Amino acid sequence: MRTLKILLVLVAVILSGFSKDSQKTEAGVVVPMKYWGTIFPDHSKGDIPCTPVEAGITHARYGYNQGHQTHGGQLIPELSTWEITGCSTDFATKLNVSQVEGVITVANGDSYSYTCIMIIDIVTKSVNINLTVTGGTGRFEGATGEIILNGGYDGNIIPISGEGFITFRK
């Protein structure tokens, strides 16, 4: 009998740990998410000029992401692509701001779409990304969320990491 009580307590402790990080809402289950990865621009597919055009600043219009995230695992780089849809540079604040649309595909082939604003400090080369999840496929169907990523521009790549949350539909 004592062994059974210990076993039940152990099971209760283990199960309580699984529900600790998630929270149920009317919209679905909200789970925290962490992301570690690298952004790879692909200049072979063309560049996009930033405004003001006369400043001569351009970015690769397309690229891909490589890395790892919780609630998905390893990213599939060739399916984790992005496109810059617009960019501008403010020389007074020394910031370059890009609007980006993309998709992240995780190890099992499920994916989510996103839009984001990427801000690059042209002096320090620091990068801040405010990403909004806008739906997806598989377990990400109907998902929403917000993820904040930070990193630095390192030549032609951008190592980034950050965290946020994803709400999975009920």
Secondary structure, DSSP 8 states (H G I E B T S, - for coil): -HHHHHHHHHHHHHHHHHHSS-EE-SSEEEEEEEEEEEEEEEEEEEEEE-BSGGG--EEEEEEEEEEEETTTEEB-GGGSEEEEEEEEEETTTTEEEEEEEEEEEBTTS-EEEEEEEEEEETTT-EEEEEEEEEEEEGGGTT-EEEEEEEEE-BTTBEEEEEEEEEEEE-
